[in-house]
Amino acid sequence: MNTFEFKNLVKNLKNSLKQRTFFKTLRKEVETGANGTQDYVVKKGINKDTIATTKQ
C-alpha cells in the first residue's frame, strides 16, 4: 500500500466517523402519543373523557 492509498483510507475513515457522530447527535426522540396518535379520548356520551380501546 503506497502513501496515496493510505492517505485516502484515513480520509475516508475520518469522514465516515464524522458522519456517524453527526447523525447520532442530531437524531431526536419521538414522543409517543404527542398529538393524540396513540389513544383516542371519547368526547360524547356516557363514556365521556375515557380512552377508547379496541378490546370489546
HTML snippet that shows the backbone in 3Dmol.js (N, CA, C, O; Angstrom):
<script src="https://3Dmol.org/build/3Dmol-min.js"></script>
<div id="view" style="width:600px;height:400px;position:relative"></div>
<script>
const pdb = `
ATOM      1  N   MET A   1       0.851  -1.169   0.000  1.00  0.00           N
ATOM      2  CA  MET A   1       0.000   0.000   0.000  1.00  0.00           C
ATOM      3  C   MET A   1       0.902   1.239   0.000  1.00  0.00           C
ATOM      4  O   MET A   1       1.772   1.397   0.856  1.00  0.00           O
ATOM      5  N   ASN A   2       0.674   2.083  -0.955  1.00  0.00           N
ATOM      6  CA  ASN A   2       1.501   3.286  -1.011  1.00  0.00           C
ATOM      7  C   ASN A   2       0.889   4.398  -0.148  1.00  0.00           C
ATOM      8  O   ASN A   2      -0.203   4.238   0.397  1.00  0.00           O
ATOM      9  N   THR A   3       1.582   5.493  -0.034  1.00  0.00           N
ATOM     10  CA  THR A   3       1.137   6.572   0.854  1.00  0.00           C
ATOM     11  C   THR A   3      -0.140   7.241   0.351  1.00  0.00           C
ATOM     12  O   THR A   3      -0.953   7.708   1.150  1.00  0.00           O
ATOM     13  N   PHE A   4      -0.318   7.290  -0.965  1.00  0.00           N
ATOM     14  CA  PHE A   4      -1.534   7.899  -1.513  1.00  0.00           C
ATOM     15  C   PHE A   4      -2.776   7.106  -1.108  1.00  0.00           C
ATOM     16  O   PHE A   4      -3.776   7.685  -0.683  1.00  0.00           O
ATOM     17  N   GLU A   5      -2.709   5.786  -1.240  1.00  0.00           N
ATOM     18  CA  GLU A   5      -3.830   4.920  -0.834  1.00  0.00           C
ATOM     19  C   GLU A   5      -4.068   5.019   0.669  1.00  0.00           C
ATOM     20  O   GLU A   5      -5.212   5.050   1.122  1.00  0.00           O
ATOM     21  N   PHE A   6      -2.998   5.069   1.426  1.00  0.00           N
ATOM     22  CA  PHE A   6      -3.121   5.156   2.873  1.00  0.00           C
ATOM     23  C   PHE A   6      -3.783   6.463   3.296  1.00  0.00           C
ATOM     24  O   PHE A   6      -4.634   6.472   4.186  1.00  0.00           O
ATOM     25  N   LYS A   7      -3.388   7.577   2.654  1.00  0.00           N
ATOM     26  CA  LYS A   7      -3.999   8.869   2.976  1.00  0.00           C
ATOM     27  C   LYS A   7      -5.477   8.874   2.624  1.00  0.00           C
ATOM     28  O   LYS A   7      -6.284   9.420   3.376  1.00  0.00           O
ATOM     29  N   ASN A   8      -5.848   8.276   1.495  1.00  0.00           N
ATOM     30  CA  ASN A   8      -7.260   8.188   1.116  1.00  0.00           C
ATOM     31  C   ASN A   8      -8.051   7.336   2.102  1.00  0.00           C
ATOM     32  O   ASN A   8      -9.184   7.663   2.454  1.00  0.00           O
ATOM     33  N   LEU A   9      -7.442   6.247   2.540  1.00  0.00           N
ATOM     34  CA  LEU A   9      -8.107   5.374   3.511  1.00  0.00           C
ATOM     35  C   LEU A   9      -8.363   6.117   4.818  1.00  0.00           C
ATOM     36  O   LEU A   9      -9.463   6.048   5.366  1.00  0.00           O
ATOM     37  N   VAL A  10      -7.363   6.820   5.314  1.00  0.00           N
ATOM     38  CA  VAL A  10      -7.501   7.583   6.556  1.00  0.00           C
ATOM     39  C   VAL A  10      -8.546   8.679   6.383  1.00  0.00           C
ATOM     40  O   VAL A  10      -9.353   8.915   7.282  1.00  0.00           O
ATOM     41  N   LYS A  11      -8.536   9.341   5.243  1.00  0.00           N
ATOM     42  CA  LYS A  11      -9.508  10.408   4.978  1.00  0.00           C
ATOM     43  C   LYS A  11     -10.934   9.864   4.961  1.00  0.00           C
ATOM     44  O   LYS A  11     -11.840  10.473   5.529  1.00  0.00           O
ATOM     45  N   ASN A  12     -11.135   8.712   4.306  1.00  0.00           N
ATOM     46  CA  ASN A  12     -12.468   8.100   4.253  1.00  0.00           C
ATOM     47  C   ASN A  12     -12.939   7.652   5.632  1.00  0.00           C
ATOM     48  O   ASN A  12     -14.109   7.817   5.978  1.00  0.00           O
ATOM     49  N   LEU A  13     -12.030   7.088   6.416  1.00  0.00           N
ATOM     50  CA  LEU A  13     -12.395   6.667   7.766  1.00  0.00           C
ATOM     51  C   LEU A  13     -12.761   7.861   8.636  1.00  0.00           C
ATOM     52  O   LEU A  13     -13.704   7.796   9.424  1.00  0.00           O
ATOM     53  N   LYS A  14     -12.027   8.932   8.493  1.00  0.00           N
ATOM     54  CA  LYS A  14     -12.304  10.138   9.267  1.00  0.00           C
ATOM     55  C   LYS A  14     -13.673  10.721   8.889  1.00  0.00           C
ATOM     56  O   LYS A  14     -14.439  11.135   9.760  1.00  0.00           O
ATOM     57  N   ASN A  15     -13.974  10.750   7.582  1.00  0.00           N
ATOM     58  CA  ASN A  15     -15.267  11.272   7.131  1.00  0.00           C
ATOM     59  C   ASN A  15     -16.423  10.404   7.591  1.00  0.00           C
ATOM     60  O   ASN A  15     -17.464  10.926   7.989  1.00  0.00           O
ATOM     61  N   SER A  16     -16.259   9.084   7.544  1.00  0.00           N
ATOM     62  CA  SER A  16     -17.340   8.211   7.976  1.00  0.00           C
ATOM     63  C   SER A  16     -17.581   8.333   9.484  1.00  0.00           C
ATOM     64  O   SER A  16     -18.727   8.308   9.934  1.00  0.00           O
ATOM     65  N   LEU A  17     -16.514   8.464  10.254  1.00  0.00           N
ATOM     66  CA  LEU A  17     -16.668   8.652  11.695  1.00  0.00           C
ATOM     67  C   LEU A  17     -17.358   9.974  11.994  1.00  0.00           C
ATOM     68  O   LEU A  17     -18.205  10.051  12.885  1.00  0.00           O
ATOM     69  N   LYS A  18     -16.998  11.007  11.255  1.00  0.00           N
ATOM     70  CA  LYS A  18     -17.609  12.316  11.435  1.00  0.00           C
ATOM     71  C   LYS A  18     -19.102  12.265  11.112  1.00  0.00           C
ATOM     72  O   LYS A  18     -19.913  12.843  11.836  1.00  0.00           O
ATOM     73  N   GLN A  19     -19.467  11.577  10.030  1.00  0.00           N
ATOM     74  CA  GLN A  19     -20.872  11.453   9.655  1.00  0.00           C
ATOM     75  C   GLN A  19     -21.659  10.694  10.714  1.00  0.00           C
ATOM     76  O   GLN A  19     -22.768  11.096  11.067  1.00  0.00           O
ATOM     77  N   ARG A  20     -21.092   9.590  11.228  1.00  0.00           N
ATOM     78  CA  ARG A  20     -21.806   8.798  12.240  1.00  0.00           C
ATOM     79  C   ARG A  20     -22.057   9.604  13.504  1.00  0.00           C
ATOM     80  O   ARG A  20     -23.157   9.559  14.056  1.00  0.00           O
ATOM     81  N   THR A  21     -21.063  10.336  13.968  1.00  0.00           N
ATOM     82  CA  THR A  21     -21.262  11.136  15.172  1.00  0.00           C
ATOM     83  C   THR A  21     -22.223  12.288  14.909  1.00  0.00           C
ATOM     84  O   THR A  21     -22.997  12.663  15.790  1.00  0.00           O
ATOM     85  N   PHE A  22     -22.181  12.848  13.713  1.00  0.00           N
ATOM     86  CA  PHE A  22     -23.086  13.943  13.350  1.00  0.00           C
ATOM     87  C   PHE A  22     -24.535  13.480  13.384  1.00  0.00           C
ATOM     88  O   PHE A  22     -25.387  14.148  13.969  1.00  0.00           O
ATOM     89  N   PHE A  23     -24.819  12.343  12.761  1.00  0.00           N
ATOM     90  CA  PHE A  23     -26.193  11.837  12.739  1.00  0.00           C
ATOM     91  C   PHE A  23     -26.640  11.374  14.123  1.00  0.00           C
ATOM     92  O   PHE A  23     -27.820  11.469  14.461  1.00  0.00           O
ATOM     93  N   LYS A  24     -25.712  10.879  14.912  1.00  0.00           N
ATOM     94  CA  LYS A  24     -26.072  10.406  16.245  1.00  0.00           C
ATOM     95  C   LYS A  24     -26.492  11.565  17.140  1.00  0.00           C
ATOM     96  O   LYS A  24     -27.420  11.424  17.936  1.00  0.00           O
ATOM     97  N   THR A  25     -25.823  12.704  17.021  1.00  0.00           N
ATOM     98  CA  THR A  25     -26.143  13.841  17.880  1.00  0.00           C
ATOM     99  C   THR A  25     -27.379  14.585  17.406  1.00  0.00           C
ATOM    100  O   THR A  25     -28.070  15.192  18.224  1.00  0.00           O
ATOM    101  N   LEU A  26     -27.681  14.560  16.121  1.00  0.00           N
ATOM    102  CA  LEU A  26     -28.829  15.300  15.605  1.00  0.00           C
ATOM    103  C   LEU A  26     -30.131  14.515  15.638  1.00  0.00           C
ATOM    104  O   LEU A  26     -31.193  15.085  15.388  1.00  0.00           O
ATOM    105  N   ARG A  27     -30.078  13.242  15.934  1.00  0.00           N
ATOM    106  CA  ARG A  27     -31.279  12.426  15.962  1.00  0.00           C
ATOM    107  C   ARG A  27     -32.130  12.805  17.167  1.00  0.00           C
ATOM    108  O   ARG A  27     -31.615  12.915  18.280  1.00  0.00           O
ATOM    109  N   LYS A  28     -33.414  13.003  16.958  1.00  0.00           N
ATOM    110  CA  LYS A  28     -34.322  13.382  18.041  1.00  0.00           C
ATOM    111  C   LYS A  28     -35.250  12.218  18.362  1.00  0.00           C
ATOM    112  O   LYS A  28     -35.632  11.449  17.480  1.00  0.00           O
ATOM    113  N   GLU A  29     -35.600  12.104  19.624  1.00  0.00           N
ATOM    114  CA  GLU A  29     -36.542  11.071  20.024  1.00  0.00           C
ATOM    115  C   GLU A  29     -37.951  11.510  19.683  1.00  0.00           C
ATOM    116  O   GLU A  29     -38.265  12.700  19.697  1.00  0.00           O
ATOM    117  N   VAL A  30     -38.795  10.540  19.375  1.00  0.00           N
ATOM    118  CA  VAL A  30     -40.178  10.819  19.036  1.00  0.00           C
ATOM    119  C   VAL A  30     -41.020  10.612  20.284  1.00  0.00           C
ATOM    120  O   VAL A  30     -40.878   9.608  20.982  1.00  0.00           O
ATOM    121  N   GLU A  31     -41.891  11.564  20.558  1.00  0.00           N
ATOM    122  CA  GLU A  31     -42.764  11.461  21.715  1.00  0.00           C
ATOM    123  C   GLU A  31     -44.030  10.714  21.298  1.00  0.00           C
ATOM    124  O   GLU A  31     -44.790  11.196  20.458  1.00  0.00           O
ATOM    125  N   THR A  32     -44.256   9.539  21.886  1.00  0.00           N
ATOM    126  CA  THR A  32     -45.412   8.738  21.505  1.00  0.00           C
ATOM    127  C   THR A  32     -46.677   9.359  22.067  1.00  0.00           C
ATOM    128  O   THR A  32     -46.720   9.767  23.228  1.00  0.00           O
ATOM    129  N   GLY A  33     -47.687   9.424  21.250  1.00  0.00           N
ATOM    130  CA  GLY A  33     -48.958   9.986  21.672  1.00  0.00           C
ATOM    131  C   GLY A  33     -48.931  11.489  21.810  1.00  0.00           C
ATOM    132  O   GLY A  33     -49.748  12.043  22.545  1.00  0.00           O
ATOM    133  N   ALA A  34     -48.032  12.169  21.137  1.00  0.00           N
ATOM    134  CA  ALA A  34     -47.877  13.606  21.302  1.00  0.00           C
ATOM    135  C   ALA A  34     -49.101  14.376  20.818  1.00  0.00           C
ATOM    136  O   ALA A  34     -49.548  15.304  21.492  1.00  0.00           O
ATOM    137  N   ASN A  35     -49.637  14.015  19.690  1.00  0.00           N
ATOM    138  CA  ASN A  35     -50.784  14.724  19.128  1.00  0.00           C
ATOM    139  C   ASN A  35     -52.028  13.842  19.103  1.00  0.00           C
ATOM    140  O   ASN A  35     -52.849  13.939  18.190  1.00  0.00           O
ATOM    141  N   GLY A  36     -52.158  12.997  20.093  1.00  0.00           N
ATOM    142  CA  GLY A  36     -53.319  12.127  20.172  1.00  0.00           C
ATOM    143  C   GLY A  36     -53.252  10.954  19.223  1.00  0.00           C
ATOM    144  O   GLY A  36     -54.287  10.396  18.860  1.00  0.00           O
ATOM    145  N   THR A  37     -52.072  10.570  18.818  1.00  0.00           N
ATOM    146  CA  THR A  37     -51.948   9.480  17.860  1.00  0.00           C
ATOM    147  C   THR A  37     -51.975   8.110  18.519  1.00  0.00           C
ATOM    148  O   THR A  37     -52.193   7.107  17.840  1.00  0.00           O
ATOM    149  N   GLN A  38     -51.760   8.048  19.812  1.00  0.00           N
ATOM    150  CA  GLN A  38     -51.701   6.744  20.460  1.00  0.00           C
ATOM    151  C   GLN A  38     -53.071   6.322  20.998  1.00  0.00           C
ATOM    152  O   GLN A  38     -53.488   5.184  20.782  1.00  0.00           O
ATOM    153  N   ASP A  39     -53.753   7.191  21.671  1.00  0.00           N
ATOM    154  CA  ASP A  39     -55.051   6.866  22.271  1.00  0.00           C
ATOM    155  C   ASP A  39     -56.104   7.863  21.810  1.00  0.00           C
ATOM    156  O   ASP A  39     -55.800   9.021  21.523  1.00  0.00           O
ATOM    157  N   TYR A  40     -57.342   7.396  21.743  1.00  0.00           N
ATOM    158  CA  TYR A  40     -58.449   8.256  21.358  1.00  0.00           C
ATOM    159  C   TYR A  40     -59.338   8.452  22.573  1.00  0.00           C
ATOM    160  O   TYR A  40     -59.729   7.478  23.216  1.00  0.00           O
ATOM    161  N   VAL A  41     -59.661   9.696  22.895  1.00  0.00           N
ATOM    162  CA  VAL A  41     -60.492  10.009  24.051  1.00  0.00           C
ATOM    163  C   VAL A  41     -61.916  10.248  23.552  1.00  0.00           C
ATOM    164  O   VAL A  41     -62.143  11.032  22.631  1.00  0.00           O
ATOM    165  N   VAL A  42     -62.874   9.553  24.181  1.00  0.00           N
ATOM    166  CA  VAL A  42     -64.280   9.708  23.823  1.00  0.00           C
ATOM    167  C   VAL A  42     -64.757  11.070  24.305  1.00  0.00           C
ATOM    168  O   VAL A  42     -64.522  11.448  25.452  1.00  0.00           O
ATOM    169  N   LYS A  43     -65.441  11.819  23.405  1.00  0.00           N
ATOM    170  CA  LYS A  43     -65.828  13.183  23.735  1.00  0.00           C
ATOM    171  C   LYS A  43     -67.311  13.357  24.032  1.00  0.00           C
ATOM    172  O   LYS A  43     -67.706  14.366  24.615  1.00  0.00           O
ATOM    173  N   LYS A  44     -68.138  12.393  23.641  1.00  0.00           N
ATOM    174  CA  LYS A  44     -69.580  12.500  23.891  1.00  0.00           C
ATOM    175  C   LYS A  44     -70.099  11.178  24.427  1.00  0.00           C
ATOM    176  O   LYS A  44     -69.495  10.128  24.211  1.00  0.00           O
ATOM    177  N   GLY A  45     -71.217  11.237  25.123  1.00  0.00           N
ATOM    178  CA  GLY A  45     -71.876  10.025  25.601  1.00  0.00           C
ATOM    179  C   GLY A  45     -71.556   9.715  27.040  1.00  0.00           C
ATOM    180  O   GLY A  45     -70.969  10.521  27.761  1.00  0.00           O
ATOM    181  N   ILE A  46     -71.962   8.506  27.447  1.00  0.00           N
ATOM    182  CA  ILE A  46     -71.801   8.126  28.849  1.00  0.00           C
ATOM    183  C   ILE A  46     -70.339   7.835  29.204  1.00  0.00           C
ATOM    184  O   ILE A  46     -69.957   7.900  30.372  1.00  0.00           O
ATOM    185  N   ASN A  47     -69.535   7.518  28.207  1.00  0.00           N
ATOM    186  CA  ASN A  47     -68.118   7.231  28.460  1.00  0.00           C
ATOM    187  C   ASN A  47     -67.234   8.425  28.144  1.00  0.00           C
ATOM    188  O   ASN A  47     -66.087   8.260  27.731  1.00  0.00           O
ATOM    189  N   LYS A  48     -67.762   9.626  28.337  1.00  0.00           N
ATOM    190  CA  LYS A  48     -67.031  10.841  28.033  1.00  0.00           C
ATOM    191  C   LYS A  48     -65.717  10.902  28.825  1.00  0.00           C
ATOM    192  O   LYS A  48     -65.668  10.506  29.989  1.00  0.00           O
ATOM    193  N   ASP A  49     -64.655  11.403  28.181  1.00  0.00           N
ATOM    194  CA  ASP A  49     -63.323  11.565  28.768  1.00  0.00           C
ATOM    195  C   ASP A  49     -62.656  10.244  29.160  1.00  0.00           C
ATOM    196  O   ASP A  49     -61.802  10.228  30.047  1.00  0.00           O
ATOM    197  N   THR A  50     -63.029   9.153  28.524  1.00  0.00           N
ATOM    198  CA  THR A  50     -62.325   7.908  28.738  1.00  0.00           C
ATOM    199  C   THR A  50     -61.569   7.540  27.469  1.00  0.00           C
ATOM    200  O   THR A  50     -61.909   7.995  26.377  1.00  0.00           O
ATOM    201  N   ILE A  51     -60.567   6.733  27.619  1.00  0.00           N
ATOM    202  CA  ILE A  51     -59.749   6.335  26.480  1.00  0.00           C
ATOM    203  C   ILE A  51     -60.401   5.142  25.806  1.00  0.00           C
ATOM    204  O   ILE A  51     -60.683   4.130  26.447  1.00  0.00           O
ATOM    205  N   ALA A  52     -60.637   5.267  24.513  1.00  0.00           N
ATOM    206  CA  ALA A  52     -61.243   4.183  23.746  1.00  0.00           C
ATOM    207  C   ALA A  52     -60.183   3.124  23.425  1.00  0.00           C
ATOM    208  O   ALA A  52     -59.048   3.447  23.074  1.00  0.00           O
ATOM    209  N   THR A  53     -60.575   1.866  23.551  1.00  0.00           N
ATOM    210  CA  THR A  53     -59.690   0.760  23.210  1.00  0.00           C
ATOM    211  C   THR A  53     -60.363  -0.104  22.164  1.00  0.00           C
ATOM    212  O   THR A  53     -61.562   0.031  21.920  1.00  0.00           O
ATOM    213  N   THR A  54     -59.602  -0.986  21.547  1.00  0.00           N
ATOM    214  CA  THR A  54     -60.173  -1.897  20.545  1.00  0.00           C
ATOM    215  C   THR A  54     -60.706  -3.163  21.184  1.00  0.00           C
ATOM    216  O   THR A  54     -61.371  -3.956  20.517  1.00  0.00           O
ATOM    217  N   LYS A  55     -60.427  -3.371  22.467  1.00  0.00           N
ATOM    218  CA  LYS A  55     -60.938  -4.547  23.160  1.00  0.00           C
ATOM    219  C   LYS A  55     -62.430  -4.395  23.417  1.00  0.00           C
ATOM    220  O   LYS A  55     -62.900  -3.317  23.781  1.00  0.00           O
ATOM    221  N   GLN A  56     -63.161  -5.467  23.228  1.00  0.00           N
ATOM    222  CA  GLN A  56     -64.619  -5.404  23.468  1.00  0.00           C
ATOM    223  C   GLN A  56     -65.056  -6.488  24.398  1.00  0.00           C
ATOM    224  O   GLN A  56     -66.241  -6.591  24.712  1.00  0.00           O
TER     225      GLN A  56
END
`;
const viewer = $3Dmol.createViewer("view");
viewer.addModel(pdb, "pdb");
viewer.setStyle({}, {cartoon: {color: "spectrum"}});
viewer.zoomTo();
viewer.render();
</script>
